[in-house]
């Protein structure tokens, strides 16, 4: 089973890397850029075929390692 975990900063948390990307895009002449927020994407293959077990394993992985839940949100998508 394959899954994708997307981790992003919570609203209100400063994103200096996103601001740097925003500035770089504007300096490269990319038009229409308003605000950039950056995040992380993890593509994960699971050995189980049980959807509930996969979701539980991924939630545990996010809570323990993949996301800092104080300042980040995460979203799990199972293919």
C-alpha positions as CSV (number, residue, x, y, z in Angstrom):
1,X,0.0,0.0,0.0
2,X,1.3,3.5,-0.8
3,X,0.7,6.7,1.1
4,X,1.7,10.3,0.9
5,X,2.1,12.4,4.1
6,X,2.1,16.2,3.6
7,X,3.5,18.3,6.4
8,X,2.9,22.1,6.5
9,X,3.4,24.9,9.0
10,X,0.3,25.9,10.9
11,X,-1.3,29.3,10.1
12,X,0.4,32.1,12.1
13,X,3.8,30.3,12.3
14,X,6.5,32.4,10.6
15,X,7.9,30.7,7.5
16,X,11.3,32.3,6.6
17,X,12.1,29.7,4.0
18,X,8.7,30.4,2.3
19,X,9.5,34.1,2.3
20,X,13.0,33.5,0.8
21,X,11.4,31.4,-2.0
22,X,8.8,34.1,-2.6
23,X,11.5,36.7,-2.9
24,X,13.6,34.5,-5.2
25,X,10.6,33.9,-7.5
26,X,9.9,37.6,-7.7
27,X,13.6,38.4,-8.4
28,X,13.5,35.8,-11.2
29,X,10.6,37.7,-12.8
30,X,7.8,35.2,-12.0
31,X,4.6,37.3,-12.0
32,X,1.6,37.0,-9.7
33,X,3.3,35.5,-6.7
34,X,1.5,36.7,-3.5
35,X,2.5,34.4,-0.6
36,X,4.6,31.2,-0.5
37,X,4.5,28.7,2.3
38,X,6.8,25.7,2.2
39,X,6.3,22.2,3.5
40,X,7.5,18.6,3.3
41,X,6.1,15.6,1.4
42,X,6.8,11.9,2.3
43,X,5.9,9.1,-0.1
44,X,5.7,5.9,2.0
45,X,5.2,2.3,1.1
46,X,3.5,0.2,3.7
47,X,3.7,-3.6,4.0
48,X,0.1,-3.9,5.3
49,X,-3.0,-4.0,3.1
50,X,-5.3,-3.0,6.0
51,X,-6.4,0.6,5.7
52,X,-7.0,1.2,9.4
53,X,-3.7,-0.3,10.3
54,X,-1.9,1.8,7.7
55,X,-3.6,5.0,8.9
56,X,-2.7,4.2,12.5
57,X,1.0,3.5,11.6
58,X,1.2,6.7,9.6
59,X,-0.4,8.8,12.3
60,X,2.1,7.4,14.8
61,X,5.0,8.2,12.4
62,X,3.8,11.7,12.1
63,X,3.3,12.3,15.8
64,X,6.7,10.8,16.7
65,X,9.0,11.9,13.8
66,X,7.6,13.4,10.6
67,X,5.8,16.4,12.0
68,X,6.5,18.8,14.9
69,X,2.8,19.0,15.9
70,X,3.4,22.1,18.0
71,X,4.0,24.2,14.8
72,X,3.1,21.8,11.9
73,X,-0.1,20.2,10.5
74,X,0.0,16.9,8.6
75,X,-2.3,15.2,6.1
76,X,-2.2,11.5,5.3
77,X,-3.4,10.3,1.9
78,X,-3.5,6.5,1.2
79,X,-3.6,5.5,-2.5
